Amino acid sequence: MEKEAVAVDAFRLSFRSPTYFASLGSGYHWMFPDAVKVSSGLMRCWNLFSDGRRFGKEEYVAYRELLGENVSASEYELWTRLAIMRARKVTGFVVWVTCEIKDEESEWNKMTQVLARFAEFANVWGNRTGGFGVVRLALKS
């Protein structure tokens, strides 16, 4: 995946099944696909399964800062859905979101695209092993 990556100025993620993000210290879920939450979570998942490059704490912190400064949602359409998981009901969101990346020259631009493509295989956040967080990627250059 890393070798195929090219720098892009925008990409679109389509969340095809409901998902949610845990909000530490709260009983509520985060209901928006914030680039920092999505990509940093994918980076942790990448570290668990990658046979190649793994990211250290310094890279993780630097990447989160870069995302906060250089990546933003430029357009989106979001719906909430009630999902039933056995005896428990969970509200999740389904969305398409276009993210713009300011810094096309950064190595992290390519890595963001790699992680977004990885999301198609790994799914994203809450109950991803149960089929939540199914994502499709479309690149824009």
C-alpha positions in Angstrom: 0.0 0.0 0.0 2.7 2.5 0.9 4.5 2.1 -2.4 1.3 2.8 -4.4 0.6 6.0 -2.4 0.6 9.4 -4.2 0.1 12.8 -2.7 -3.4 14.2 -3.1 -5.1 17.5 -2.2 -8.4 15.9 -1.1 -10.0 12.5 -0.6 -13.5 11.3 0.2 -14.5 8.7 2.7 -17.9 7.1 2.5 -19.0 5.4 5.7 -21.3 2.6 4.4 -22.3 1.2 7.8 -22.9 3.0 11.1 -20.0 3.7 13.3 -19.1 5.8 16.3 -16.1 7.0 18.2 -15.6 6.5 21.9 -15.3 9.7 23.9 -12.9 8.9 26.8 -14.4 9.6 30.2 -17.9 10.0 28.8 -20.9 7.8 28.2 -21.5 9.5 24.9 -20.1 8.8 21.5 -18.4 11.2 19.1 -20.7 11.4 16.1 -18.5 13.0 13.4 -15.6 11.6 11.4 -13.0 14.1 12.6 -9.7 13.6 10.6 -7.6 13.4 13.7 -9.8 10.8 15.4 -10.1 8.7 12.2 -6.5 8.7 11.1 -4.9 8.4 14.6 -7.1 5.4 15.3 -6.2 3.9 12.0 -2.5 4.5 12.8 -2.8 2.5 16.0 -4.6 -0.3 14.1 -1.9 -0.2 11.4 0.7 -0.8 14.1 -1.1 -3.9 15.2 -1.3 -5.5 11.8 1.5 -4.1 9.6 4.4 -6.3 8.6 6.3 -3.2 7.4 6.5 0.3 8.8 5.3 0.9 12.4 4.9 4.3 14.0 6.5 5.3 17.3 5.0 7.7 19.9 6.9 10.7 18.5 5.6 10.1 15.0 2.1 9.5 16.3 2.1 12.9 18.1 3.6 14.7 15.1 1.0 13.2 12.8 -1.9 14.3 15.1 -0.5 17.8 15.1 -0.1 17.8 11.3 -3.7 16.6 10.8 -5.0 19.3 13.1 -3.2 22.0 11.2 -3.5 20.7 7.6 -6.6 18.4 7.1 -10.2 19.5 7.4 -13.6 18.4 6.2 -14.6 20.6 3.3 -18.0 19.0 2.7 -20.1 16.2 4.2 -23.5 14.7 4.5 -24.2 12.9 7.7 -27.1 10.7 9.0 -27.5 9.0 12.3 -28.7 5.4 12.5 -29.9 3.2 15.4 -28.0 -0.1 15.3 -29.0 -3.1 17.4 -26.1 -5.2 18.8 -27.7 -8.2 20.5 -29.6 -6.7 23.5 -27.9 -3.3 23.2 -28.9 -0.4 21.0 -26.3 1.9 19.7 -26.6 5.1 17.7 -24.0 5.5 15.0 -23.5 7.7 12.0 -23.3 7.1 8.3 -21.6 9.9 6.3 -19.6 10.8 3.2 -17.0 13.4 3.9 -14.5 15.1 1.7 -11.2 16.1 3.4 -8.8 18.6 2.0 -5.1 18.4 2.7 -3.1 21.6 2.7 0.4 20.3 2.6 0.8 18.1 -0.5 4.6 17.9 -0.1 4.6 16.3 3.3 5.3 12.5 3.6 2.3 12.5 5.9 0.1 13.4 2.9 0.9 10.0 1.4 0.5 8.2 4.7 -2.9 9.8 5.2 -4.0 8.3 1.9 -2.4 4.9 2.9 -4.3 4.9 6.2 -7.6 5.9 4.4 -7.1 3.0 2.0 -6.3 0.7 5.0 -9.7 1.8 6.5 -11.4 -0.1 3.6 -9.9 -3.3 5.0 -9.9 -2.6 8.8 -13.2 -0.7 9.1 -13.3 2.3 11.5 -13.8 2.5 15.2 -16.8 1.3 17.3 -17.6 -2.4 16.8 -15.6 -2.6 13.6 -15.3 -6.4 14.0 -19.1 -6.6 14.1 -19.5 -4.9 10.7 -19.6 -1.3 11.8 -17.5 1.4 10.2 -17.3 0.0 6.7 -15.5 2.6 4.6 -14.9 3.3 0.9 -12.3 5.7 -0.3 -12.2 8.0 -3.4 -9.1 10.1 -4.1 -9.2 13.6 -5.5 -6.1 15.3 -7.0 
